[in-house]
Amino acid sequence: MKVPLLDLGTQLESFRDDIVAAVTKVVDSTTYIQGPEVVSLEEEVASYCGTNHAVGVSSGTDALLVSLMALGIGPGDRVLTTPYSFFATMGVILRCGALPVFADIDLLSYNINPQAMEEILAADKEKSIKAILPVHLYGQCADMGAILALAEQYGVPVIEDAAQAIGAEYPDPSSGKWKKSGALGLAGCFSFFPSKNLGGIGDGGMVVTNDTAFADLLRMLRNHGAEPKYYHTRIGGNFRLDPIQATVLRIKLQHLEQWHGDRRKNAARYGELFSRTALVQDKRVILPTPVYHEQAVAAGGSKNYHIYNQYIIRVSDRDALMEWLRSHDIGCEIYYPLALHEQECLQGLMDIDTFPNAEKAARSTLALPIYPELTPAMQEYVVEKIVAFHMR
C-alpha cells in the first residue's frame, strides 16, 4: 500500500471545476494585481478569525516580515521567540537587522514555554526586546494567556506566527471565550503554502488584526510603503497577494472546518490504533498531546483545540524509523532536523545558549500522514509498519 504524506490531488477532485472556473474568471478580468478577489478573501478571513481586519500578502514569511516592519523592528532590537520552528520565524527577524532571543519549548505542545520567556523578559534590563513572536506549532496554539500577561507586564507587543494554525482556538481565561489564532495578539500571520490546512496553488499569506492603524500601515508597507501612489513615507516591499491565489483560497475556505474535523478524527484514530499496541505504554512512541482538549470538552462545543497541520510522534530512533517507513511507501517528514539556534547562518552573529527541549524535539520527532482524505486502512497500515519496525 502507498500512503503519501500529503495528497492534494485527491482533495482537488471535488472542486477542481470550481477552481478552474474561478481562475479563468480572474484571467479574463485582466485585474492581476490586488482587485476584488483579494478584498473578498480578506473580508472572509477576517470574519472567520473574528478580527476587524485582514491584509493579504505574498507569503506567510512576508506576513511575518511586514508585521515586524510595521512595528519598526530594526538594528539593535531583539525579538523573543522559539528556537523550534520553520526558518522563516527567525529569518524575518534577521532580515530586519534585529536578533532573536530564544526561550525553550515545552515537550507537550512543542510551543514556547512562558516560564522560560518570563526569565528572559525579567533579565532584559535594557528593554531591547521590542516584540514577542510565539509560534502556534503543528496546529495548536501556544499558551497565549500566559504570553499575553507577560507582554502586558513588560510592555512588549505580540505578533502570532500562526502559519500552521489558521482556525486553531485558544481558551482565553481573561474573557472565558475561545478565540481563534491570530486574534489574540496585536496581529496574527498565516501562510497559504499548499501543504497548509488552508493552502493555495502557490505562495500566499495573510495578516489579521483588530488594530485599524496597524492594518492601514500593513496595507501601505505591502505596496512599497506608498500612500498615495508614488509617495513613499516608509520603506516597504512588494508583498501583495496574487488574486489567483485569493480566488482559489476563497473556494477552499468553505471546506476548512470540515478538513479540520477530518484531521482531528484521523488523529483520534491514530490514538486508538496505537493504544492497541505496547508502544505507547512503554513510551517507545510518544503521541502528540492536544493540550486544550479537556477545556474544549468542558466548553461544550469549542472544537478547534488542535487542527493537526502535522501529526507528530516522538521516537528515540527517529531516522531509522523514517527510512523504514519510506521503504514501505509511507510518506513521513522531519519537522525540523535542526533547532533554529543550531542553524549555520546564525553562528557568529550572537552568543548562543543551548535549548535542551528544542534540541530533543529536533532529534526525535517525525510527522506521519494526517491529511483529511487519509483512509482508515491507510492509517492501519502506517501503525502496523511502525509496530513491525519495533519488533524487528
C-alpha positions as CSV (number, residue, x, y, z in Angstrom):
1,M,0.0,0.0,0.0
2,K,1.2,3.5,-0.8
3,V,0.5,6.2,1.8
4,P,1.7,9.7,0.8
5,L,2.5,12.3,3.5
6,L,0.0,14.6,1.7
7,D,-2.3,14.0,-1.3
8,L,-3.5,17.3,-2.7
9,G,-4.7,15.6,-5.9
10,T,-7.4,13.7,-4.1
11,Q,-8.5,16.8,-2.3
12,L,-8.7,18.7,-5.6
13,E,-11.1,16.2,-7.2
14,S,-14.3,17.5,-5.5
15,F,-13.9,21.2,-6.5
16,R,-11.4,21.2,-9.4
17,D,-14.1,22.6,-11.8
18,D,-14.9,25.4,-9.4
19,I,-11.2,26.4,-9.2
20,V,-10.7,26.3,-12.9
21,A,-13.8,28.5,-13.5
22,A,-12.7,30.9,-10.7
23,V,-9.1,31.2,-12.1
24,T,-10.4,31.7,-15.6
25,K,-12.6,34.5,-14.3
26,V,-9.6,36.2,-12.9
27,V,-7.6,35.7,-16.1
28,D,-10.5,37.1,-18.2
29,S,-10.9,40.1,-15.9
30,T,-7.3,41.3,-16.6
31,T,-7.2,42.5,-13.0
32,Y,-4.0,40.8,-12.0
33,I,-2.8,42.9,-9.0
34,Q,-5.0,43.2,-5.9
35,G,-8.6,43.5,-7.1
36,P,-11.9,42.3,-5.8
37,E,-10.9,38.7,-5.2
38,V,-8.2,39.8,-2.7
39,V,-10.6,42.2,-1.0
40,S,-13.3,39.5,-0.7
41,L,-10.8,36.9,0.7
42,E,-9.6,39.5,3.2
43,E,-13.2,40.1,4.4
44,E,-13.9,36.4,4.6
45,V,-10.7,35.6,6.6
46,A,-11.3,38.4,9.0
47,S,-14.8,37.2,9.6
48,Y,-13.6,33.6,10.1
49,C,-10.9,34.7,12.5
50,G,-13.1,37.2,14.4
51,T,-10.9,40.2,13.6
52,N,-11.7,43.6,12.3
53,H,-9.1,43.5,9.5
54,A,-7.2,41.0,7.3
55,V,-4.4,42.1,4.9
56,G,-3.4,39.7,2.1
57,V,0.3,39.4,1.4
58,S,2.5,37.3,-0.8
59,S,3.5,34.6,1.6
60,G,3.5,33.6,5.3
61,T,7.1,34.7,5.5
62,D,6.2,38.1,4.2
63,A,3.3,38.3,6.6
64,L,5.8,38.0,9.5
65,L,8.3,40.3,7.8
66,V,5.8,43.1,7.1
67,S,4.4,42.9,10.7
68,L,7.8,43.4,12.2
69,M,8.5,46.2,9.7
70,A,5.2,47.8,10.9
71,L,6.5,47.7,14.4
72,G,9.7,49.4,13.4
73,I,11.9,46.5,14.3
74,G,15.5,47.2,13.3
75,P,19.2,47.1,14.2
76,G,19.8,46.9,17.9
77,D,16.4,45.4,18.6
78,R,15.7,41.9,19.8
79,V,12.7,39.7,19.3
80,L,11.7,37.0,21.8
81,T,10.7,33.7,20.0
82,T,11.0,30.0,20.0
83,P,14.1,28.0,18.9
84,Y,11.9,25.3,17.4
85,S,10.1,26.4,14.2
86,F,10.5,26.8,10.5
87,F,13.4,29.1,9.5
88,A,11.1,31.9,8.5
89,T,10.3,32.7,12.1
90,M,14.0,33.6,12.7
91,G,14.8,34.7,9.2
92,V,12.4,37.7,9.2
93,I,14.0,38.9,12.5
94,L,17.4,38.8,10.9
95,R,16.2,40.4,7.7
96,C,15.0,43.4,9.8
97,G,18.6,43.7,11.2
98,A,17.4,42.6,14.6
99,L,18.5,39.5,16.6
100,P,16.4,36.6,18.0
101,V,16.2,35.8,21.7
102,F,15.2,32.2,22.3
103,A,13.1,30.7,25.1
104,D,13.0,26.9,25.1
105,I,9.8,25.0,24.3
106,D,7.8,22.5,26.4
107,L,7.7,19.0,25.1
108,L,3.9,18.6,25.3
109,S,2.9,21.1,22.7
110,Y,6.4,21.9,21.2
111,N,5.5,25.5,21.7
112,I,7.4,28.2,23.5
113,N,7.5,27.9,27.3
114,P,6.1,31.0,29.1
115,Q,8.2,30.3,32.2
116,A,11.3,30.4,30.1
117,M,10.0,33.6,28.5
118,E,9.5,35.3,31.8
119,E,13.1,34.7,32.9
120,I,14.3,36.3,29.7
121,L,12.0,39.3,29.9
122,A,12.9,39.9,33.6
123,A,16.6,39.9,32.7
124,D,16.1,42.4,29.8
125,K,17.2,45.5,31.8
126,E,18.0,47.5,28.7
127,K,14.5,46.9,27.3
128,S,16.0,45.7,24.0
129,I,13.2,43.1,23.4
130,K,10.8,45.0,21.1
131,A,8.4,42.2,20.1
132,I,7.3,38.7,21.1
133,L,6.9,36.2,18.3
134,P,5.3,33.0,19.6
135,V,4.6,30.2,17.1
136,H,1.4,28.0,17.2
137,L,3.3,24.9,16.0
138,Y,1.8,22.0,14.2
139,G,-1.8,23.4,14.5
140,Q,-2.0,24.0,18.3
141,C,-2.0,27.4,20.0
142,A,0.8,28.4,22.3
143,D,-0.2,29.3,25.9
144,M,-1.4,32.7,24.9
145,G,-3.0,33.6,28.2
146,A,0.4,33.4,29.9
147,I,2.2,35.0,27.0
148,L,-0.2,38.0,26.8
149,A,0.1,38.5,30.5
150,L,3.9,38.7,30.2
151,A,3.5,41.0,27.2
152,E,1.3,43.4,29.1
153,Q,3.6,43.3,32.2
154,Y,6.7,44.2,30.2
155,G,5.0,46.4,27.5
156,V,6.0,44.3,24.5
157,P,3.7,43.7,21.5
158,V,2.8,40.2,20.4
159,I,2.8,39.0,16.8
160,E,1.5,35.5,16.4
161,D,3.2,33.2,14.0
162,A,0.0,31.2,13.1
163,A,1.3,29.9,9.8
164,Q,0.3,26.3,10.7
165,A,-2.7,27.2,12.8
166,I,-5.5,29.1,10.9
167,G,-8.7,28.3,12.8
168,A,-7.0,26.8,15.9
169,E,-8.7,28.1,19.1
170,Y,-7.4,29.0,22.5
171,P,-9.4,29.1,25.7
172,D,-8.8,32.7,26.7
173,P,-9.0,32.8,30.6
174,S,-9.5,36.6,30.7
175,S,-12.7,36.5,28.8
176,G,-13.9,33.0,29.3
177,K,-14.2,32.7,25.5
178,W,-12.4,30.7,22.9
179,K,-10.6,32.8,20.4
180,K,-9.0,31.9,17.1
181,S,-5.3,32.1,16.5
182,G,-4.3,35.4,15.1
183,A,-7.0,37.3,17.1
184,L,-5.1,37.1,20.4
185,G,-2.1,39.4,20.0
186,L,-1.6,42.6,18.1
187,A,-1.6,40.7,14.9
188,G,-1.5,37.1,13.6
189,C,0.3,35.8,10.5
190,F,-0.9,33.0,8.3
191,S,0.7,31.0,5.5
192,F,-1.3,29.7,2.5
193,F,1.6,27.4,1.3
194,P,-0.1,24.4,-0.5
195,S,0.6,22.0,2.4
196,K,-1.2,24.0,5.0
197,N,-4.8,23.2,6.1
198,L,-5.9,26.1,4.0
199,G,-3.4,26.1,1.1
200,G,-3.3,27.8,-2.2
201,I,-1.9,26.7,-5.5
202,G,1.3,28.7,-4.8
203,D,2.6,31.1,-2.2
204,G,0.3,33.4,-0.2
205,G,-0.2,34.8,3.2
206,M,-2.4,37.0,5.4
207,V,-2.1,39.2,8.5
208,V,-5.1,39.7,10.7
209,T,-5.5,42.3,13.4
210,N,-8.1,44.3,15.4
211,D,-5.9,47.5,15.2
212,T,-7.1,49.8,12.4
213,A,-4.0,51.9,12.4
214,F,-1.8,48.8,12.3
215,A,-3.8,47.4,9.4
216,D,-3.5,50.6,7.4
217,L,0.2,50.6,7.9
218,L,0.4,47.0,6.7
219,R,-1.5,47.8,3.6
220,M,0.9,50.7,2.8
221,L,4.0,48.6,3.5
222,R,2.9,45.7,1.3
223,N,2.8,48.1,-1.6
224,H,6.3,49.6,-1.3
225,G,5.2,52.0,1.5
226,A,3.4,54.2,-1.0
227,E,0.4,56.3,0.2
228,P,-0.8,57.8,-2.1
229,K,0.7,56.1,-5.2
230,Y,4.4,57.2,-5.9
231,Y,4.6,58.9,-2.5
232,H,6.7,56.9,0.0
233,T,6.8,57.9,3.7
234,R,8.0,54.4,4.7
235,I,10.2,51.8,3.0
236,G,8.0,48.8,2.3
237,G,8.2,46.0,-0.1
238,N,6.2,44.2,-2.9
239,F,4.2,41.9,-0.6
240,R,0.9,41.9,-2.5
241,L,-1.3,38.7,-2.6
242,D,-1.9,37.4,-6.1
243,P,-5.6,37.4,-7.0
244,I,-5.4,33.9,-8.5
245,Q,-4.3,32.6,-5.1
246,A,-7.1,34.6,-3.5
247,T,-9.8,33.2,-5.7
248,V,-8.6,29.6,-5.0
249,L,-8.4,30.2,-1.3
250,R,-12.0,31.6,-1.2
251,I,-13.2,28.3,-2.6
252,K,-11.1,26.2,-0.2
253,L,-12.0,28.3,2.8
254,Q,-15.6,27.0,2.6
255,H,-14.2,23.5,3.3
256,L,-11.8,24.4,6.0
257,E,-13.9,23.5,9.1
258,Q,-14.7,20.1,7.6
259,W,-11.0,19.5,6.9
260,H,-10.1,20.5,10.5
261,G,-12.6,18.0,11.8
262,D,-11.4,15.2,9.5
263,R,-7.8,15.7,10.7
264,R,-8.9,15.5,14.3
265,K,-10.8,12.3,13.5
266,N,-7.6,10.9,11.9
267,A,-5.6,11.9,15.0
268,A,-8.1,10.2,17.2
269,R,-7.9,7.0,15.1
270,Y,-4.1,7.0,15.3
271,G,-4.5,7.2,19.1
272,E,-6.9,4.3,19.1
273,L,-4.7,2.2,16.9
274,F,-1.6,2.9,18.9
275,S,-3.4,2.2,22.1
276,R,-3.8,-1.4,21.0
277,T,0.0,-1.8,20.9
278,A,2.6,-1.7,23.7
279,L,4.5,1.2,22.0
280,V,2.7,4.0,23.8
281,Q,2.6,2.4,27.2
282,D,6.3,1.7,27.2
283,K,7.0,5.2,25.7
284,R,8.7,3.9,22.6
285,V,6.3,6.1,20.7
286,I,5.1,9.4,22.2
287,L,1.9,10.7,20.6
288,P,1.0,14.4,20.1
289,T,-0.7,15.9,23.1
290,P,-3.8,18.1,22.4
291,V,-3.2,20.4,25.4
292,Y,-6.6,22.1,25.3
293,H,-8.8,19.1,24.6
294,E,-10.3,18.9,28.1
295,Q,-11.2,22.6,28.2
296,A,-12.8,22.2,24.8
297,V,-15.0,19.3,26.0
298,A,-15.9,21.3,29.1
299,A,-16.8,24.3,27.0
300,G,-19.4,22.2,25.1
301,G,-18.7,23.0,21.5
302,S,-15.3,24.6,21.2
303,K,-13.8,22.2,18.7
304,N,-10.6,23.6,17.1
305,Y,-8.4,23.0,20.1
306,H,-6.0,21.4,17.6
307,I,-6.2,21.4,13.8
308,Y,-3.3,18.9,13.2
309,N,-1.4,20.7,10.4
310,Q,1.0,17.9,11.2
311,Y,0.7,14.8,13.3
312,I,4.0,14.5,15.2
313,I,5.2,11.4,17.1
314,R,8.4,11.3,19.1
315,V,10.7,8.2,19.0
316,S,14.3,7.6,20.1
317,D,15.4,6.0,16.8
318,R,13.7,8.5,14.5
319,D,16.0,8.4,11.5
320,A,15.9,4.6,11.2
321,L,12.1,4.6,11.6
322,M,11.8,7.2,8.8
323,E,13.8,5.2,6.4
324,W,11.9,2.0,7.3
325,L,8.5,3.7,6.7
326,R,9.7,5.2,3.4
327,S,10.9,1.8,2.3
328,H,7.3,0.6,2.7
329,D,5.9,3.5,0.7
330,I,4.7,5.5,3.7
331,G,5.3,9.3,3.5
332,C,6.8,10.9,6.6
333,E,8.9,14.0,7.2
334,I,11.2,15.6,9.8
335,Y,10.0,19.0,11.1
336,Y,12.7,20.1,11.9
337,P,16.1,18.4,11.9
338,L,17.9,21.4,13.5
339,A,16.7,23.8,16.1
340,L,16.9,27.5,14.9
341,H,19.9,28.3,17.2
342,E,21.8,25.5,15.5
343,Q,21.5,26.9,12.0
344,E,24.8,27.8,10.5
345,C,23.8,31.3,9.3
346,L,23.3,32.3,13.0
347,Q,26.7,31.2,14.2
348,G,29.0,34.2,14.9
349,L,26.2,36.7,15.0
350,M,25.4,36.4,18.7
351,D,26.1,34.4,21.8
352,I,24.0,31.2,21.6
353,D,22.8,29.2,24.5
354,T,21.6,25.6,24.5
355,F,17.9,24.7,24.5
356,P,17.5,21.0,25.5
357,N,13.9,20.6,24.7
358,A,14.1,22.1,21.3
359,E,17.2,20.0,20.5
360,K,15.4,16.9,21.7
361,A,12.4,17.6,19.5
362,A,14.7,18.2,16.5
363,R,16.4,14.8,17.1
364,S,13.3,12.7,17.8
365,T,10.1,13.9,16.1
366,L,8.6,12.6,12.9
367,A,5.5,13.7,11.0
368,L,3.0,11.0,9.9
369,P,0.3,11.4,7.2
370,I,-2.8,13.2,8.7
371,Y,-4.5,14.8,5.7
372,P,-8.3,14.8,5.6
373,E,-8.6,12.2,2.8
374,L,-6.4,9.6,4.6
375,T,-8.4,6.4,4.9
376,P,-8.7,4.1,8.0
377,A,-6.9,1.3,6.0
378,M,-4.0,3.6,5.3
379,Q,-3.7,4.5,9.0
380,E,-3.9,0.9,10.0
381,Y,-1.0,0.2,7.6
382,V,1.1,3.0,9.0
383,V,0.7,1.8,12.6
384,E,1.2,-1.8,11.5
385,K,4.6,-0.9,10.0
386,I,5.7,1.2,13.0
387,V,4.9,-1.8,15.2
388,A,6.8,-4.1,12.8
389,F,9.8,-1.7,13.0
390,H,9.9,-2.0,16.8
391,M,9.5,-5.8,16.6
392,R,12.5,-6.4,14.3
